[in-house]
Amino acid sequence: MNTHIPFESRWLTLAASLTLVAGLSACAGMSRQDQNTAIGAGVGAVGGAVLTDGSALGTLGGAAIGGVIGNQIETDEERYRRNRR
């Protein structure tokens, strides 16, 4: 049984892990609405890519639509605070 991982695969895994950590730490200073926008754009991009078999236009369109929807999401706590003003 060969359990050796190719050298290129290890670098790809390391690069993906570092990108994930950097991306998550970048959200630390964002407002909740900004976080929702970023999450919506990410989910929309993945959804657009899946639905269009990786088309760049589908990915960008999904990211745009997901970002708009994520921007408009309001939690119960935010709605409560807005109504108390």
Biopython code that builds the backbone (N, CA, C, O; Angstrom):
import numpy as np
from Bio.PDB.StructureBuilder import StructureBuilder

atoms = [
    (1, "MET", "N", (0.844, -1.174, 0.000)),
    (1, "MET", "CA", (0.000, 0.000, 0.000)),
    (1, "MET", "C", (0.890, 1.239, 0.000)),
    (1, "MET", "O", (1.773, 1.372, 0.848)),
    (2, "ASN", "N", (0.666, 2.124, -0.929)),
    (2, "ASN", "CA", (1.464, 3.330, -1.064)),
    (2, "ASN", "C", (0.764, 4.488, -0.358)),
    (2, "ASN", "O", (-0.305, 4.919, -0.790)),
    (3, "THR", "N", (1.355, 4.995, 0.720)),
    (3, "THR", "CA", (0.760, 6.108, 1.476)),
    (3, "THR", "C", (1.553, 7.392, 1.301)),
    (3, "THR", "O", (1.346, 8.364, 2.028)),
    (4, "HIS", "N", (2.452, 7.393, 0.340)),
    (4, "HIS", "CA", (3.274, 8.574, 0.094)),
    (4, "HIS", "C", (2.446, 9.657, -0.606)),
    (4, "HIS", "O", (1.813, 9.403, -1.630)),
    (5, "ILE", "N", (2.462, 10.864, -0.038)),
    (5, "ILE", "CA", (1.745, 11.990, -0.634)),
    (5, "ILE", "C", (2.726, 12.749, -1.530)),
    (5, "ILE", "O", (3.813, 13.113, -1.082)),
    (6, "PRO", "N", (2.360, 12.986, -2.773)),
    (6, "PRO", "CA", (3.265, 13.708, -3.673)),
    (6, "PRO", "C", (3.631, 15.085, -3.115)),
    (6, "PRO", "O", (2.843, 15.715, -2.409)),
    (7, "PHE", "N", (4.826, 15.528, -3.442)),
    (7, "PHE", "CA", (5.343, 16.801, -2.951)),
    (7, "PHE", "C", (4.425, 17.966, -3.314)),
    (7, "PHE", "O", (4.180, 18.831, -2.473)),
    (8, "GLU", "N", (3.914, 18.010, -4.539)),
    (8, "GLU", "CA", (3.054, 19.101, -4.987)),
    (8, "GLU", "C", (1.756, 19.141, -4.205)),
    (8, "GLU", "O", (1.229, 20.216, -3.918)),
    (9, "SER", "N", (1.242, 17.973, -3.861)),
    (9, "SER", "CA", (-0.003, 17.896, -3.110)),
    (9, "SER", "C", (0.165, 18.470, -1.708)),
    (9, "SER", "O", (-0.744, 19.116, -1.186)),
    (10, "ARG", "N", (1.325, 18.236, -1.097)),
    (10, "ARG", "CA", (1.579, 18.796, 0.233)),
    (10, "ARG", "C", (1.634, 20.309, 0.188)),
    (10, "ARG", "O", (1.104, 20.974, 1.079)),
    (11, "TRP", "N", (2.266, 20.866, -0.835)),
    (11, "TRP", "CA", (2.334, 22.325, -0.957)),
    (11, "TRP", "C", (0.954, 22.924, -1.221)),
    (11, "TRP", "O", (0.619, 23.993, -0.711)),
    (12, "LEU", "N", (0.170, 22.226, -2.017)),
    (12, "LEU", "CA", (-1.185, 22.694, -2.293)),
    (12, "LEU", "C", (-2.027, 22.687, -1.017)),
    (12, "LEU", "O", (-2.790, 23.622, -0.772)),
    (13, "THR", "N", (-1.894, 21.643, -0.211)),
    (13, "THR", "CA", (-2.619, 21.559, 1.056)),
    (13, "THR", "C", (-2.175, 22.664, 2.004)),
    (13, "THR", "O", (-3.008, 23.284, 2.664)),
    (14, "LEU", "N", (-0.890, 22.913, 2.077)),
    (14, "LEU", "CA", (-0.369, 23.976, 2.932)),
    (14, "LEU", "C", (-0.868, 25.344, 2.476)),
    (14, "LEU", "O", (-1.278, 26.159, 3.302)),
    (15, "ALA", "N", (-0.836, 25.600, 1.176)),
    (15, "ALA", "CA", (-1.302, 26.880, 0.645)),
    (15, "ALA", "C", (-2.789, 27.075, 0.909)),
    (15, "ALA", "O", (-3.213, 28.173, 1.271)),
    (16, "ALA", "N", (-3.578, 26.035, 0.735)),
    (16, "ALA", "CA", (-5.021, 26.136, 0.991)),
    (16, "ALA", "C", (-5.293, 26.385, 2.468)),
    (16, "ALA", "O", (-6.179, 27.168, 2.810)),
    (17, "SER", "N", (-4.546, 25.733, 3.342)),
    (17, "SER", "CA", (-4.722, 25.932, 4.787)),
    (17, "SER", "C", (-4.366, 27.352, 5.203)),
    (17, "SER", "O", (-5.090, 27.973, 5.981)),
    (18, "LEU", "N", (-3.258, 27.866, 4.690)),
    (18, "LEU", "CA", (-2.855, 29.234, 5.025)),
    (18, "LEU", "C", (-3.853, 30.260, 4.493)),
    (18, "LEU", "O", (-4.131, 31.262, 5.152)),
    (19, "THR", "N", (-4.384, 30.009, 3.313)),
    (19, "THR", "CA", (-5.393, 30.904, 2.750)),
    (19, "THR", "C", (-6.652, 30.900, 3.597)),
    (19, "THR", "O", (-7.249, 31.953, 3.824)),
    (20, "LEU", "N", (-7.060, 29.743, 4.062)),
    (20, "LEU", "CA", (-8.240, 29.633, 4.919)),
    (20, "LEU", "C", (-8.038, 30.386, 6.229)),
    (20, "LEU", "O", (-8.925, 31.125, 6.654)),
    (21, "VAL", "N", (-6.900, 30.213, 6.867)),
    (21, "VAL", "CA", (-6.619, 30.908, 8.129)),
    (21, "VAL", "C", (-6.584, 32.416, 7.918)),
    (21, "VAL", "O", (-7.152, 33.165, 8.713)),
    (22, "ALA", "N", (-5.929, 32.864, 6.861)),
    (22, "ALA", "CA", (-5.865, 34.301, 6.579)),
    (22, "ALA", "C", (-7.255, 34.869, 6.293)),
    (22, "ALA", "O", (-7.585, 35.969, 6.736)),
    (23, "GLY", "N", (-8.055, 34.121, 5.560)),
    (23, "GLY", "CA", (-9.404, 34.580, 5.243)),
    (23, "GLY", "C", (-10.280, 34.689, 6.474)),
    (23, "GLY", "O", (-11.042, 35.646, 6.608)),
    (24, "LEU", "N", (-10.183, 33.726, 7.373)),
    (24, "LEU", "CA", (-10.995, 33.761, 8.586)),
    (24, "LEU", "C", (-10.542, 34.857, 9.533)),
    (24, "LEU", "O", (-11.377, 35.490, 10.179)),
    (25, "SER", "N", (-9.254, 35.095, 9.631)),
    (25, "SER", "CA", (-8.770, 36.140, 10.536)),
    (25, "SER", "C", (-9.072, 37.530, 9.991)),
    (25, "SER", "O", (-9.119, 38.490, 10.759)),
    (26, "ALA", "N", (-9.275, 37.657, 8.693)),
    (26, "ALA", "CA", (-9.591, 38.959, 8.106)),
    (26, "ALA", "C", (-10.984, 39.427, 8.504)),
    (26, "ALA", "O", (-11.266, 40.623, 8.431)),
    (27, "CYS", "N", (-11.854, 38.533, 8.918)),
    (27, "CYS", "CA", (-13.226, 38.880, 9.293)),
    (27, "CYS", "C", (-13.336, 39.395, 10.728)),
    (27, "CYS", "O", (-14.424, 39.777, 11.158)),
    (28, "ALA", "N", (-12.240, 39.411, 11.471)),
    (28, "ALA", "CA", (-12.303, 39.762, 12.886)),
    (28, "ALA", "C", (-12.796, 41.183, 13.130)),
    (28, "ALA", "O", (-13.539, 41.402, 14.086)),
    (29, "GLY", "N", (-12.418, 42.146, 12.316)),
    (29, "GLY", "CA", (-12.796, 43.522, 12.549)),
    (29, "GLY", "C", (-14.007, 43.975, 11.753)),
    (29, "GLY", "O", (-14.326, 45.164, 11.732)),
    (30, "MET", "N", (-14.680, 43.047, 11.102)),
    (30, "MET", "CA", (-15.814, 43.406, 10.255)),
    (30, "MET", "C", (-17.099, 43.500, 11.068)),
    (30, "MET", "O", (-17.254, 42.832, 12.091)),
    (31, "SER", "N", (-18.014, 44.337, 10.598)),
    (31, "SER", "CA", (-19.339, 44.385, 11.219)),
    (31, "SER", "C", (-20.091, 43.116, 10.849)),
    (31, "SER", "O", (-19.681, 42.378, 9.953)),
    (32, "ARG", "N", (-21.183, 42.870, 11.537)),
    (32, "ARG", "CA", (-21.972, 41.668, 11.255)),
    (32, "ARG", "C", (-22.520, 41.699, 9.826)),
    (32, "ARG", "O", (-22.573, 40.669, 9.155)),
    (33, "GLN", "N", (-22.923, 42.881, 9.366)),
    (33, "GLN", "CA", (-23.453, 42.998, 8.009)),
    (33, "GLN", "C", (-22.357, 42.707, 6.980)),
    (33, "GLN", "O", (-22.613, 42.054, 5.969)),
    (34, "ASP", "N", (-21.136, 43.192, 7.235)),
    (34, "ASP", "CA", (-20.022, 42.908, 6.334)),
    (34, "ASP", "C", (-19.705, 41.413, 6.309)),
    (34, "ASP", "O", (-19.417, 40.856, 5.250)),
    (35, "GLN", "N", (-19.756, 40.763, 7.474)),
    (35, "GLN", "CA", (-19.515, 39.327, 7.541)),
    (35, "GLN", "C", (-20.578, 38.571, 6.752)),
    (35, "GLN", "O", (-20.263, 37.640, 6.011)),
    (36, "ASN", "N", (-21.839, 38.974, 6.914)),
    (36, "ASN", "CA", (-22.912, 38.316, 6.161)),
    (36, "ASN", "C", (-22.723, 38.490, 4.657)),
    (36, "ASN", "O", (-22.984, 37.570, 3.881)),
    (37, "THR", "N", (-22.271, 39.669, 4.252)),
    (37, "THR", "CA", (-22.027, 39.923, 2.830)),
    (37, "THR", "C", (-20.922, 39.012, 2.305)),
    (37, "THR", "O", (-21.059, 38.414, 1.238)),
    (38, "ALA", "N", (-19.829, 38.908, 3.055)),
    (38, "ALA", "CA", (-18.706, 38.062, 2.628)),
    (38, "ALA", "C", (-19.109, 36.589, 2.582)),
    (38, "ALA", "O", (-18.760, 35.879, 1.639)),
    (39, "ILE", "N", (-19.830, 36.138, 3.580)),
    (39, "ILE", "CA", (-20.278, 34.743, 3.601)),
    (39, "ILE", "C", (-21.234, 34.477, 2.438)),
    (39, "ILE", "O", (-21.131, 33.453, 1.762)),
    (40, "GLY", "N", (-22.155, 35.398, 2.214)),
    (40, "GLY", "CA", (-23.097, 35.240, 1.101)),
    (40, "GLY", "C", (-22.382, 35.191, -0.239)),
    (40, "GLY", "O", (-22.740, 34.396, -1.108)),
    (41, "ALA", "N", (-21.372, 36.037, -0.411)),
    (41, "ALA", "CA", (-20.613, 36.039, -1.662)),
    (41, "ALA", "C", (-19.861, 34.721, -1.844)),
    (41, "ALA", "O", (-19.806, 34.185, -2.950)),
    (42, "GLY", "N", (-19.287, 34.206, -0.773)),
    (42, "GLY", "CA", (-18.569, 32.934, -0.859)),
    (42, "GLY", "C", (-19.485, 31.767, -1.195)),
    (42, "GLY", "O", (-19.177, 30.946, -2.058)),
    (43, "VAL", "N", (-20.610, 31.708, -0.502)),
    (43, "VAL", "CA", (-21.569, 30.631, -0.749)),
    (43, "VAL", "C", (-22.152, 30.767, -2.159)),
    (43, "VAL", "O", (-22.326, 29.773, -2.865)),
    (44, "GLY", "N", (-22.450, 32.001, -2.557)),
    (44, "GLY", "CA", (-22.981, 32.222, -3.904)),
    (44, "GLY", "C", (-21.993, 31.837, -4.985)),
    (44, "GLY", "O", (-22.379, 31.278, -6.011)),
    (45, "ALA", "N", (-20.715, 32.131, -4.762)),
    (45, "ALA", "CA", (-19.685, 31.766, -5.745)),
    (45, "ALA", "C", (-19.588, 30.253, -5.898)),
    (45, "ALA", "O", (-19.497, 29.739, -7.013)),
    (46, "VAL", "N", (-19.607, 29.549, -4.782)),
    (46, "VAL", "CA", (-19.545, 28.086, -4.847)),
    (46, "VAL", "C", (-20.797, 27.550, -5.539)),
    (46, "VAL", "O", (-20.709, 26.676, -6.402)),
    (47, "GLY", "N", (-21.961, 28.076, -5.157)),
    (47, "GLY", "CA", (-23.204, 27.635, -5.788)),
    (47, "GLY", "C", (-23.225, 27.918, -7.281)),
    (47, "GLY", "O", (-23.642, 27.075, -8.075)),
    (48, "GLY", "N", (-22.772, 29.110, -7.659)),
    (48, "GLY", "CA", (-22.728, 29.456, -9.080)),
    (48, "GLY", "C", (-21.778, 28.570, -9.857)),
    (48, "GLY", "O", (-22.065, 28.179, -10.989)),
    (49, "ALA", "N", (-20.651, 28.254, -9.252)),
    (49, "ALA", "CA", (-19.679, 27.385, -9.923)),
    (49, "ALA", "C", (-20.231, 25.973, -10.090)),
    (49, "ALA", "O", (-20.035, 25.345, -11.131)),
    (50, "VAL", "N", (-20.916, 25.478, -9.070)),
    (50, "VAL", "CA", (-21.474, 24.122, -9.142)),
    (50, "VAL", "C", (-22.581, 24.058, -10.192)),
    (50, "VAL", "O", (-22.639, 23.125, -10.992)),
    (51, "LEU", "N", (-23.456, 25.062, -10.179)),
    (51, "LEU", "CA", (-24.592, 25.034, -11.105)),
    (51, "LEU", "C", (-24.189, 25.223, -12.566)),
    (51, "LEU", "O", (-24.892, 24.764, -13.466)),
    (52, "THR", "N", (-23.056, 25.898, -12.809)),
    (52, "THR", "CA", (-22.635, 26.160, -14.189)),
    (52, "THR", "C", (-21.387, 25.374, -14.577)),
    (52, "THR", "O", (-20.706, 25.725, -15.541)),
    (53, "ASP", "N", (-21.092, 24.330, -13.844)),
    (53, "ASP", "CA", (-19.919, 23.479, -14.114)),
    (53, "ASP", "C", (-18.613, 24.259, -14.159)),
    (53, "ASP", "O", (-17.767, 23.999, -15.014)),
    (54, "GLY", "N", (-18.441, 25.211, -13.250)),
    (54, "GLY", "CA", (-17.194, 25.945, -13.126)),
    (54, "GLY", "C", (-17.041, 27.136, -14.047)),
    (54, "GLY", "O", (-15.936, 27.657, -14.197)),
    (55, "SER", "N", (-18.109, 27.574, -14.659)),
    (55, "SER", "CA", (-18.049, 28.734, -15.543)),
    (55, "SER", "C", (-17.674, 29.978, -14.735)),
    (55, "SER", "O", (-18.209, 30.202, -13.649)),
    (56, "ALA", "N", (-16.758, 30.780, -15.264)),
    (56, "ALA", "CA", (-16.345, 32.006, -14.570)),
    (56, "ALA", "C", (-17.512, 32.970, -14.423)),
    (56, "ALA", "O", (-17.668, 33.599, -13.376)),
    (57, "LEU", "N", (-18.321, 33.090, -15.445)),
    (57, "LEU", "CA", (-19.481, 33.977, -15.390)),
    (57, "LEU", "C", (-20.484, 33.503, -14.343)),
    (57, "LEU", "O", (-21.038, 34.319, -13.605)),
    (58, "GLY", "N", (-20.720, 32.217, -14.270)),
    (58, "GLY", "CA", (-21.627, 31.661, -13.267)),
    (58, "GLY", "C", (-21.105, 31.860, -11.858)),
    (58, "GLY", "O", (-21.873, 32.146, -10.940)),
    (59, "THR", "N", (-19.788, 31.708, -11.681)),
    (59, "THR", "CA", (-19.178, 31.907, -10.374)),
    (59, "THR", "C", (-19.292, 33.360, -9.939)),
    (59, "THR", "O", (-19.669, 33.644, -8.801)),
    (60, "LEU", "N", (-18.968, 34.280, -10.841)),
    (60, "LEU", "CA", (-19.065, 35.707, -10.504)),
    (60, "LEU", "C", (-20.509, 36.131, -10.274)),
    (60, "LEU", "O", (-20.795, 36.911, -9.365)),
    (61, "GLY", "N", (-21.413, 35.622, -11.093)),
    (61, "GLY", "CA", (-22.825, 35.941, -10.905)),
    (61, "GLY", "C", (-23.345, 35.426, -9.578)),
    (61, "GLY", "O", (-24.075, 36.129, -8.880)),
    (62, "GLY", "N", (-22.976, 34.209, -9.226)),
    (62, "GLY", "CA", (-23.376, 33.643, -7.938)),
    (62, "GLY", "C", (-22.816, 34.433, -6.775)),
    (62, "GLY", "O", (-23.504, 34.642, -5.776)),
    (63, "ALA", "N", (-21.562, 34.878, -6.894)),
    (63, "ALA", "CA", (-20.948, 35.679, -5.832)),
    (63, "ALA", "C", (-21.675, 37.010, -5.675)),
    (63, "ALA", "O", (-21.911, 37.459, -4.553)),
    (64, "ALA", "N", (-22.026, 37.637, -6.781)),
    (64, "ALA", "CA", (-22.723, 38.921, -6.717)),
    (64, "ALA", "C", (-24.100, 38.773, -6.079)),
    (64, "ALA", "O", (-24.471, 39.552, -5.201)),
    (65, "ILE", "N", (-24.845, 37.783, -6.517)),
    (65, "ILE", "CA", (-26.184, 37.567, -5.967)),
    (65, "ILE", "C", (-26.106, 37.174, -4.491)),
    (65, "ILE", "O", (-26.876, 37.672, -3.669)),
    (66, "GLY", "N", (-25.181, 36.286, -4.162)),
    (66, "GLY", "CA", (-25.008, 35.875, -2.772)),
    (66, "GLY", "C", (-24.582, 37.029, -1.876)),
    (66, "GLY", "O", (-25.030, 37.122, -0.733)),
    (67, "GLY", "N", (-23.723, 37.908, -2.379)),
    (67, "GLY", "CA", (-23.300, 39.068, -1.599)),
    (67, "GLY", "C", (-24.447, 40.016, -1.312)),
    (67, "GLY", "O", (-24.559, 40.544, -0.206)),
    (68, "VAL", "N", (-25.296, 40.235, -2.298)),
    (68, "VAL", "CA", (-26.458, 41.114, -2.102)),
    (68, "VAL", "C", (-27.415, 40.507, -1.078)),
    (68, "VAL", "O", (-27.895, 41.204, -0.184)),
    (69, "ILE", "N", (-27.689, 39.220, -1.207)),
    (69, "ILE", "CA", (-28.585, 38.561, -0.256)),
    (69, "ILE", "C", (-27.980, 38.577, 1.142)),
    (69, "ILE", "O", (-28.677, 38.870, 2.113)),
    (70, "GLY", "N", (-26.697, 38.268, 1.255)),
    (70, "GLY", "CA", (-26.038, 38.284, 2.559)),
    (70, "GLY", "C", (-26.049, 39.656, 3.197)),
    (70, "GLY", "O", (-26.156, 39.780, 4.417)),
    (71, "ASN", "N", (-25.938, 40.685, 2.379)),
    (71, "ASN", "CA", (-25.957, 42.058, 2.883)),
    (71, "ASN", "C", (-27.309, 42.420, 3.470)),
    (71, "ASN", "O", (-27.384, 43.226, 4.397)),
    (72, "GLN", "N", (-28.368, 41.844, 2.952)),
    (72, "GLN", "CA", (-29.715, 42.186, 3.387)),
    (72, "GLN", "C", (-30.207, 41.358, 4.566)),
    (72, "GLN", "O", (-31.259, 41.656, 5.131)),
    (73, "ILE", "N", (-29.469, 40.329, 4.944)),
    (73, "ILE", "CA", (-29.877, 39.479, 6.065)),
    (73, "ILE", "C", (-29.713, 40.253, 7.366)),
    (73, "ILE", "O", (-28.693, 40.901, 7.600)),
    (74, "GLU", "N", (-30.727, 40.172, 8.192)),
    (74, "GLU", "CA", (-30.709, 40.864, 9.478)),
    (74, "GLU", "C", (-31.103, 39.862, 10.554)),
    (74, "GLU", "O", (-32.131, 39.194, 10.435)),
    (75, "THR", "N", (-30.298, 39.752, 11.601)),
    (75, "THR", "CA", (-30.600, 38.816, 12.670)),
    (75, "THR", "C", (-31.687, 39.386, 13.569)),
    (75, "THR", "O", (-31.982, 40.580, 13.519)),
    (76, "ASP", "N", (-32.276, 38.531, 14.388)),
    (76, "ASP", "CA", (-33.305, 38.971, 15.323)),
    (76, "ASP", "C", (-32.751, 40.008, 16.294)),
    (76, "ASP", "O", (-33.444, 40.960, 16.654)),
    (77, "GLU", "N", (-31.505, 39.822, 16.717)),
    (77, "GLU", "CA", (-30.883, 40.765, 17.647)),
    (77, "GLU", "C", (-30.713, 42.144, 17.003)),
    (77, "GLU", "O", (-30.977, 43.167, 17.635)),
    (78, "GLU", "N", (-30.278, 42.165, 15.762)),
    (78, "GLU", "CA", (-30.122, 43.450, 15.065)),
    (78, "GLU", "C", (-31.469, 44.128, 14.865)),
    (78, "GLU", "O", (-31.583, 45.344, 15.020)),
    (79, "ARG", "N", (-32.483, 43.354, 14.523)),
    (79, "ARG", "CA", (-33.822, 43.904, 14.331)),
    (79, "ARG", "C", (-34.348, 44.472, 15.650)),
    (79, "ARG", "O", (-34.975, 45.531, 15.663)),
    (80, "TYR", "N", (-34.094, 43.771, 16.760)),
    (80, "TYR", "CA", (-34.519, 44.234, 18.073)),
    (80, "TYR", "C", (-33.838, 45.552, 18.427)),
    (80, "TYR", "O", (-34.484, 46.486, 18.901)),
    (81, "ARG", "N", (-32.523, 45.621, 18.192)),
    (81, "ARG", "CA", (-31.782, 46.863, 18.485)),
    (81, "ARG", "C", (-32.268, 48.019, 17.631)),
    (81, "ARG", "O", (-32.384, 49.145, 18.117)),
    (82, "ARG", "N", (-32.555, 47.751, 16.354)),
    (82, "ARG", "CA", (-33.029, 48.804, 15.467)),
    (82, "ARG", "C", (-34.388, 49.330, 15.914)),
    (82, "ARG", "O", (-34.636, 50.534, 15.852)),
    (83, "ASN", "N", (-35.263, 48.446, 16.361)),
    (83, "ASN", "CA", (-36.593, 48.836, 16.772)),
    (83, "ASN", "C", (-36.621, 49.539, 18.132)),
    (83, "ASN", "O", (-37.577, 50.253, 18.435)),
    (84, "ARG", "N", (-35.590, 49.346, 18.949)),
    (84, "ARG", "CA", (-35.528, 49.979, 20.273)),
    (84, "ARG", "C", (-35.098, 51.430, 20.197)),
    (84, "ARG", "O", (-35.273, 52.170, 21.164)),
    (85, "ARG", "N", (-34.546, 51.852, 19.085)),
    (85, "ARG", "CA", (-34.027, 53.225, 18.962)),
    (85, "ARG", "C", (-35.137, 54.219, 18.882)),
    (85, "ARG", "O", (-34.885, 55.419, 18.776)),
]
sb = StructureBuilder()
sb.init_structure("model")
sb.init_model(0)
sb.init_chain("A")
sb.init_seg("    ")
for serial, (resi, resn, name, xyz) in enumerate(atoms, 1):
    if name == "N":
        sb.init_residue(resn, " ", resi, " ")
    sb.init_atom(name, np.array(xyz, "f"), 0.0, 1.0, " ", f" {name:<3s}", serial, name[0])
structure = sb.get_structure()
